[in-house]
Amino acid sequence: MKNRKNILKGAGVLLIAVVMVFSSIAVANTNEIDLQTMSSKPQYKIKQSQSKEMGKLSGPIIWDNGGTIPNSNLYSSQLDQVYPFVSQVADDFHFEEDTLITDVHWFGGFWGGDPFDPVDFWIYIYADDGTGNAPTGTGMPDPSPTALMSYFYQGVTGMPLDPNGFYSYEVMLDPPFQALGSHKYWIAIQAVFAFPPQWGWANTDQYHLSTAVQGFPILGTLFWTVISPEVDMAWYLTGEEQCDPSIDVEKYVKDKDGRWQDADTANTSITLPKCTNATFKIVITNTGTCPLINIKVSDIMHDSLKFISATPQPAEYWYEEPFYYMDWYIPMMDQTEVIEIYITAHVEGPVCSTDYNYVKVDGTCIHGIPVFDYDYAYVHAGKGTPINMAFKNFLQKYANQFQITQKLLQLGL
């Protein structure tokens, strides 16, 4: 039997006879059970080209720690409440910007007994302990109470990698984990079942940040001991790419020829005859890289134009001299989504007035970052179409007898 120094190095397949005295715990044939070392070689080799496969949760990869390699080892990371024992392996990651982690993908396998599927797992996300070299909970018999987030998954199905020897696993984090920019985190992935066999997390040949750490107190490996020889683990994260939220709003007015004009300055105002209707179009576009929520659209219209209707109708509408106010509320807008609002107003004048319509929009992205934009539409009230005086006199004479004459008299006055 190798000495304790070699055990801590975790090299090869090593059986350790552990004498256990658990007077209050019933364990069948305890004296015949031998825990293995903190690492083991898998039974079979795999080709490197087959070591990484994307599954059904294949969103954008936001952290890639690497896949398995032909000479990968398995490092014990398992919770056994019957034997009992606890072991964990943790590896670190960080992002420059705030990033939402939605899925975790990893690679592992079994030794010391027949493999099986599916498997229960704990996934822990720890803060760095401040040294940059380990998660929180150093020296504890079980550091999991110090984790920032703890996720338990029952019956995770593994995908056997061909030829057999490793499995690839993936889960969706519920809720997703919001990693803050420039903060260092550690992730631990721990199988939950009774030994034998043992389950281990596979290593890769790449190194990112600090190397992986492990704890296996029953074998004398304290949390968190740097794995020797140094390794990094095989895993990757998917989620949402760096969020760069933004929103755009444009307000157009239809001219006399039926064309939409972007009259957003007094110099580019659209002339519309008094006593005719003006039609406006508001276009809201999610121009950022992530969904937006809680969007509020507010339109403010000078009373030289009288509000008639809108599609869709505003959630709130009121008049406070000299403006009409309209508000719409949009719960969510996906990336690149476009929403249009149409407003009809009556040109009240006075003739030669040039008044603006102002629209503003604000909301937040799903990470809480605010967005805002605004636009103007200017309308110049022109004279109405002249009416033949003889016809006008006729209308005035019979104005009280026919409704249509009253309407016609309103034109051109």
ZIGI-V781499 format. One record per residue. RES is the residue in one letter. PSI is psi in radians with two decimals (NA if undefined). OMEGA is omega as a letter, one per 40 degrees, with the letter a starting at -180 (* if undefined). NEAR is the number of other C-alpha atoms within 10 Angstrom. Layout:
BEGIN
res=RES psi=PSI omega=OMEGA near=NEAR
res=RES psi=PSI omega=OMEGA near=NEAR
END
This chain:
BEGIN
res=M psi=2.40 omega=a near=9
res=K psi=2.79 omega=a near=9
res=N psi=3.03 omega=a near=8
res=R psi=-0.59 omega=a near=13
res=K psi=-0.76 omega=i near=8
res=N psi=-0.54 omega=i near=14
res=I psi=-0.81 omega=a near=23
res=L psi=-0.49 omega=i near=22
res=K psi=-0.38 omega=i near=17
res=G psi=0.62 omega=a near=22
res=A psi=2.37 omega=i near=16
res=G psi=-2.94 omega=i near=15
res=V psi=2.02 omega=a near=17
res=L psi=2.18 omega=i near=18
res=L psi=2.30 omega=a near=16
res=I psi=2.15 omega=i near=17
res=A psi=2.02 omega=a near=13
res=V psi=2.11 omega=i near=15
res=V psi=2.01 omega=a near=11
res=M psi=2.34 omega=i near=13
res=V psi=1.75 omega=a near=9
res=F psi=1.52 omega=a near=11
res=S psi=-0.46 omega=a near=7
res=S psi=0.03 omega=a near=6
res=I psi=2.20 omega=i near=10
res=A psi=1.99 omega=i near=10
res=V psi=2.06 omega=a near=14
res=A psi=2.30 omega=i near=10
res=N psi=0.82 omega=a near=7
res=T psi=-0.68 omega=a near=14
res=N psi=-0.30 omega=a near=12
res=E psi=-0.09 omega=a near=10
res=I psi=2.23 omega=i near=18
res=D psi=2.08 omega=i near=16
res=L psi=2.53 omega=i near=20
res=Q psi=3.01 omega=i near=22
res=T psi=3.08 omega=a near=22
res=M psi=-0.11 omega=i near=29
res=S psi=2.78 omega=i near=26
res=S psi=2.66 omega=i near=25
res=K psi=2.47 omega=i near=20
res=P psi=2.87 omega=a near=23
res=Q psi=-0.58 omega=a near=11
res=Y psi=2.75 omega=i near=12
res=K psi=2.77 omega=i near=17
res=I psi=2.74 omega=i near=19
res=K psi=2.50 omega=a near=13
res=Q psi=-0.61 omega=a near=12
res=S psi=-0.30 omega=a near=11
res=Q psi=0.12 omega=a near=14
res=S psi=-0.20 omega=a near=20
res=K psi=2.09 omega=a near=19
res=E psi=2.42 omega=i near=13
res=M psi=2.41 omega=a near=12
res=G psi=-2.77 omega=a near=13
res=K psi=-0.30 omega=i near=7
res=L psi=0.60 omega=a near=15
res=S psi=1.21 omega=i near=15
res=G psi=-3.02 omega=i near=15
res=P psi=2.34 omega=i near=13
res=I psi=2.10 omega=a near=17
res=I psi=-0.31 omega=i near=19
res=W psi=2.10 omega=a near=16
res=D psi=1.82 omega=a near=15
res=N psi=-0.12 omega=i near=21
res=G psi=2.83 omega=i near=21
res=G psi=-3.02 omega=i near=25
res=T psi=2.86 omega=a near=29
res=I psi=2.91 omega=a near=21
res=P psi=-0.52 omega=a near=16
res=N psi=0.54 omega=i near=16
res=S psi=2.53 omega=i near=23
res=N psi=2.94 omega=i near=25
res=L psi=2.32 omega=a near=25
res=Y psi=2.15 omega=a near=27
res=S psi=2.20 omega=i near=30
res=S psi=1.56 omega=a near=27
res=Q psi=2.51 omega=i near=25
res=L psi=2.06 omega=i near=24
res=D psi=1.95 omega=a near=16
res=Q psi=0.04 omega=i near=12
res=V psi=-0.81 omega=a near=13
res=Y psi=-0.92 omega=e near=20
res=P psi=2.80 omega=i near=14
res=F psi=2.83 omega=i near=18
res=V psi=2.32 omega=i near=21
res=S psi=2.61 omega=i near=26
res=Q psi=2.57 omega=i near=28
res=V psi=2.42 omega=i near=27
res=A psi=2.52 omega=i near=27
res=D psi=2.68 omega=a near=27
res=D psi=2.80 omega=i near=26
res=F psi=2.82 omega=i near=19
res=H psi=2.82 omega=i near=18
res=F psi=2.63 omega=i near=16
res=E psi=-0.59 omega=a near=12
res=E psi=2.81 omega=i near=14
res=D psi=2.29 omega=a near=17
res=T psi=2.40 omega=i near=20
res=L psi=2.09 omega=i near=20
res=I psi=2.13 omega=a near=22
res=T psi=-0.49 omega=a near=21
res=D psi=2.62 omega=i near=23
res=V psi=2.34 omega=i near=22
res=H psi=2.37 omega=a near=23
res=W psi=3.01 omega=a near=24
res=F psi=2.39 omega=a near=28
res=G psi=-3.00 omega=a near=29
res=G psi=-3.00 omega=a near=27
res=F psi=2.72 omega=i near=24
res=W psi=2.89 omega=i near=21
res=G psi=0.35 omega=a near=17
res=G psi=3.08 omega=a near=11
res=D psi=2.34 omega=i near=9
res=P psi=2.78 omega=i near=17
res=F psi=2.94 omega=a near=11
res=D psi=2.47 omega=e near=12
res=P psi=3.11 omega=a near=13
res=V psi=2.50 omega=i near=17
res=D psi=2.53 omega=a near=16
res=F psi=2.54 omega=i near=21
res=W psi=2.43 omega=i near=18
res=I psi=2.17 omega=a near=20
res=Y psi=2.42 omega=i near=22
res=I psi=2.07 omega=a near=23
res=Y psi=2.68 omega=i near=26
res=A psi=2.78 omega=i near=20
res=D psi=2.57 omega=a near=19
res=D psi=0.08 omega=i near=15
res=G psi=-0.23 omega=i near=10
res=T psi=-0.34 omega=a near=8
res=G psi=-0.02 omega=a near=14
res=N psi=-0.09 omega=a near=18
res=A psi=2.73 omega=i near=26
res=P psi=3.11 omega=i near=27
res=T psi=2.80 omega=i near=22
res=G psi=0.25 omega=i near=19
res=T psi=2.30 omega=i near=16
res=G psi=-0.18 omega=i near=14
res=M psi=2.69 omega=i near=15
res=P psi=-0.45 omega=i near=16
res=D psi=1.93 omega=a near=19
res=P psi=-0.10 omega=a near=20
res=S psi=-0.52 omega=i near=19
res=P psi=-0.28 omega=i near=13
res=T psi=-0.02 omega=a near=17
res=A psi=2.56 omega=i near=19
res=L psi=-0.71 omega=i near=14
res=M psi=2.47 omega=i near=16
res=S psi=2.21 omega=a near=15
res=Y psi=2.27 omega=i near=15
res=F psi=2.30 omega=a near=15
res=Y psi=2.15 omega=a near=15
res=Q psi=2.22 omega=i near=11
res=G psi=0.96 omega=i near=12
res=V psi=2.13 omega=a near=15
res=T psi=2.24 omega=i near=16
res=G psi=2.61 omega=i near=19
res=M psi=1.94 omega=a near=17
res=P psi=2.35 omega=i near=16
res=L psi=2.42 omega=a near=18
res=D psi=2.24 omega=e near=14
res=P psi=2.84 omega=a near=11
res=N psi=2.71 omega=i near=14
res=G psi=-0.62 omega=i near=18
res=F psi=2.79 omega=i near=28
res=Y psi=2.56 omega=i near=22
res=S psi=2.43 omega=a near=24
res=Y psi=2.72 omega=i near=21
res=E psi=2.54 omega=i near=22
res=V psi=2.74 omega=i near=19
res=M psi=2.25 omega=i near=16
res=L psi=2.21 omega=i near=17
res=D psi=1.80 omega=e near=11
res=P psi=2.83 omega=i near=10
res=P psi=2.71 omega=a near=13
res=F psi=2.19 omega=i near=16
res=Q psi=1.82 omega=i near=12
res=A psi=2.20 omega=a near=19
res=L psi=2.52 omega=i near=15
res=G psi=2.47 omega=i near=12
res=S psi=0.32 omega=i near=11
res=H psi=2.41 omega=i near=14
res=K psi=2.36 omega=i near=20
res=Y psi=2.85 omega=i near=23
res=W psi=2.47 omega=i near=26
res=I psi=2.37 omega=i near=22
res=A psi=2.38 omega=i near=23
res=I psi=2.12 omega=a near=23
res=Q psi=2.12 omega=i near=24
res=A psi=2.65 omega=a near=26
res=V psi=1.81 omega=i near=22
res=F psi=2.95 omega=a near=18
res=A psi=2.29 omega=i near=15
res=F psi=2.54 omega=e near=20
res=P psi=2.86 omega=e near=18
res=P psi=-3.00 omega=i near=17
res=Q psi=2.58 omega=i near=29
res=W psi=2.47 omega=i near=27
res=G psi=2.65 omega=i near=29
res=W psi=2.32 omega=a near=30
res=A psi=2.64 omega=i near=30
res=N psi=2.90 omega=i near=26
res=T psi=-3.09 omega=a near=21
res=D psi=0.15 omega=i near=16
res=Q psi=2.76 omega=i near=16
res=Y psi=2.21 omega=i near=14
res=H psi=2.18 omega=i near=16
res=L psi=-2.36 omega=i near=13
res=S psi=2.74 omega=i near=17
res=T psi=2.90 omega=a near=20
res=A psi=2.68 omega=i near=26
res=V psi=2.83 omega=a near=26
res=Q psi=2.76 omega=i near=25
res=G psi=2.42 omega=i near=28
res=F psi=1.24 omega=a near=24
res=P psi=-0.61 omega=a near=18
res=I psi=-0.38 omega=i near=15
res=L psi=0.17 omega=i near=18
res=G psi=0.11 omega=i near=11
res=T psi=1.88 omega=a near=20
res=L psi=2.65 omega=i near=20
res=F psi=2.29 omega=e near=25
res=W psi=2.04 omega=a near=24
res=T psi=2.33 omega=i near=18
res=V psi=2.23 omega=i near=22
res=I psi=2.34 omega=a near=21
res=S psi=2.27 omega=e near=16
res=P psi=2.68 omega=a near=10
res=E psi=2.42 omega=i near=13
res=V psi=2.87 omega=i near=22
res=D psi=2.68 omega=a near=23
res=M psi=2.79 omega=a near=31
res=A psi=1.89 omega=a near=26
res=W psi=2.88 omega=i near=27
res=Y psi=2.82 omega=a near=20
res=L psi=2.47 omega=i near=21
res=T psi=2.79 omega=a near=20
res=G psi=-2.52 omega=a near=22
res=E psi=2.32 omega=i near=17
res=E psi=2.91 omega=a near=17
res=Q psi=2.21 omega=a near=15
res=C psi=2.17 omega=i near=18
res=D psi=1.40 omega=a near=11
res=P psi=2.53 omega=i near=22
res=S psi=2.77 omega=a near=23
res=I psi=2.62 omega=i near=24
res=D psi=2.40 omega=i near=19
res=V psi=2.37 omega=i near=23
res=E psi=2.46 omega=i near=20
res=K psi=2.13 omega=a near=27
res=Y psi=2.70 omega=i near=22
res=V psi=2.46 omega=a near=27
res=K psi=2.24 omega=i near=18
res=D psi=-3.10 omega=a near=18
res=K psi=-0.36 omega=i near=12
res=D psi=0.12 omega=i near=6
res=G psi=0.29 omega=i near=9
res=R psi=2.47 omega=i near=10
res=W psi=2.24 omega=a near=15
res=Q psi=2.47 omega=i near=17
res=D psi=1.33 omega=a near=19
res=A psi=1.23 omega=a near=22
res=D psi=0.20 omega=i near=21
res=T psi=2.80 omega=i near=14
res=A psi=-0.56 omega=a near=15
res=N psi=-0.37 omega=i near=9
res=T psi=0.37 omega=a near=14
res=S psi=2.64 omega=i near=22
res=I psi=2.26 omega=i near=23
res=T psi=2.17 omega=i near=18
res=L psi=2.39 omega=a near=21
res=P psi=2.46 omega=i near=23
res=K psi=2.53 omega=i near=26
res=C psi=0.26 omega=i near=22
res=T psi=3.03 omega=i near=17
res=N psi=2.51 omega=i near=17
res=A psi=2.46 omega=i near=24
res=T psi=2.25 omega=a near=17
res=F psi=2.62 omega=i near=20
res=K psi=2.16 omega=i near=21
res=I psi=2.22 omega=a near=21
res=V psi=2.03 omega=i near=15
res=I psi=2.24 omega=a near=23
res=T psi=2.29 omega=i near=19
res=N psi=1.80 omega=a near=23
res=T psi=0.11 omega=a near=19
res=G psi=-2.90 omega=a near=19
res=T psi=0.27 omega=i near=17
res=C psi=2.79 omega=i near=21
res=P psi=2.66 omega=i near=20
res=L psi=2.60 omega=a near=29
res=I psi=2.84 omega=i near=21
res=N psi=0.91 omega=a near=15
res=I psi=2.33 omega=i near=22
res=K psi=2.21 omega=i near=16
res=V psi=2.14 omega=a near=22
res=S psi=2.19 omega=i near=19
res=D psi=2.31 omega=a near=23
res=I psi=2.11 omega=a near=18
res=M psi=2.18 omega=i near=23
res=H psi=2.53 omega=a near=20
res=D psi=0.15 omega=i near=21
res=S psi=-0.23 omega=i near=24
res=L psi=2.28 omega=a near=26
res=K psi=2.13 omega=a near=19
res=F psi=2.32 omega=i near=23
res=I psi=-0.95 omega=a near=11
res=S psi=2.97 omega=i near=14
res=A psi=2.65 omega=i near=16
res=T psi=1.99 omega=e near=11
res=P psi=2.83 omega=i near=11
res=Q psi=2.50 omega=i near=14
res=P psi=2.59 omega=i near=18
res=A psi=-0.55 omega=i near=9
res=E psi=2.49 omega=a near=11
res=Y psi=2.32 omega=i near=14
res=W psi=2.87 omega=i near=11
res=Y psi=2.31 omega=i near=15
res=E psi=1.88 omega=a near=9
res=E psi=2.24 omega=e near=8
res=P psi=0.58 omega=a near=10
res=F psi=2.61 omega=i near=18
res=Y psi=2.44 omega=a near=19
res=Y psi=2.34 omega=i near=18
res=M psi=2.36 omega=i near=20
res=D psi=2.39 omega=i near=18
res=W psi=2.63 omega=i near=17
res=Y psi=2.22 omega=a near=16
res=I psi=2.04 omega=a near=13
res=P psi=-0.71 omega=a near=10
res=M psi=2.53 omega=i near=17
res=M psi=2.13 omega=i near=21
res=D psi=2.90 omega=i near=16
res=Q psi=2.32 omega=a near=17
res=T psi=0.02 omega=a near=13
res=E psi=2.51 omega=a near=14
res=V psi=2.33 omega=i near=14
res=I psi=2.38 omega=a near=12
res=E psi=2.48 omega=i near=14
res=I psi=2.35 omega=a near=17
res=Y psi=2.38 omega=a near=17
res=I psi=2.36 omega=i near=19
res=T psi=2.29 omega=a near=18
res=A psi=2.72 omega=i near=19
res=H psi=2.27 omega=a near=19
res=V psi=1.87 omega=a near=23
res=E psi=-0.53 omega=a near=17
res=G psi=-2.79 omega=e near=22
res=P psi=2.83 omega=i near=15
res=V psi=2.45 omega=i near=17
res=C psi=0.00 omega=i near=14
res=S psi=2.53 omega=i near=14
res=T psi=1.89 omega=a near=19
res=D psi=2.65 omega=a near=19
res=Y psi=2.75 omega=i near=22
res=N psi=2.32 omega=a near=23
res=Y psi=2.27 omega=i near=18
res=V psi=2.40 omega=i near=22
res=K psi=2.65 omega=i near=21
res=V psi=2.42 omega=i near=22
res=D psi=2.77 omega=i near=20
res=G psi=-2.85 omega=i near=24
res=T psi=2.74 omega=i near=20
res=C psi=3.02 omega=a near=25
res=I psi=-0.20 omega=i near=16
res=H psi=0.05 omega=i near=16
res=G psi=0.07 omega=i near=11
res=I psi=2.20 omega=a near=13
res=P psi=2.63 omega=i near=16
res=V psi=2.69 omega=a near=19
res=F psi=2.52 omega=i near=16
res=D psi=2.86 omega=i near=16
res=Y psi=2.88 omega=i near=18
res=D psi=2.79 omega=a near=20
res=Y psi=2.75 omega=i near=23
res=A psi=2.07 omega=a near=26
res=Y psi=2.37 omega=i near=24
res=V psi=2.29 omega=i near=29
res=H psi=2.14 omega=a near=23
res=A psi=2.08 omega=i near=25
res=G psi=3.04 omega=i near=20
res=K psi=2.58 omega=i near=18
res=G psi=3.00 omega=a near=16
res=T psi=2.19 omega=a near=13
res=P psi=2.55 omega=i near=10
res=I psi=2.39 omega=i near=14
res=N psi=2.24 omega=a near=9
res=M psi=-0.66 omega=i near=9
res=A psi=-0.74 omega=i near=9
res=F psi=-0.67 omega=i near=11
res=K psi=-0.74 omega=i near=15
res=N psi=-0.65 omega=i near=13
res=F psi=-0.74 omega=a near=12
res=L psi=-0.72 omega=a near=19
res=Q psi=-0.60 omega=a near=15
res=K psi=-0.62 omega=a near=11
res=Y psi=0.43 omega=a near=13
res=A psi=-0.60 omega=a near=16
res=N psi=-0.07 omega=a near=11
res=Q psi=-0.47 omega=a near=11
res=F psi=2.34 omega=i near=10
res=Q psi=-0.64 omega=a near=10
res=I psi=-0.59 omega=i near=12
res=T psi=-0.59 omega=i near=17
res=Q psi=-0.70 omega=i near=15
res=K psi=-0.74 omega=a near=11
res=L psi=-0.59 omega=i near=15
res=L psi=-0.44 omega=a near=16
res=Q psi=-0.40 omega=a near=11
res=L psi=2.31 omega=i near=16
res=G psi=-0.01 omega=a near=15
res=L psi=NA omega=* near=12
END
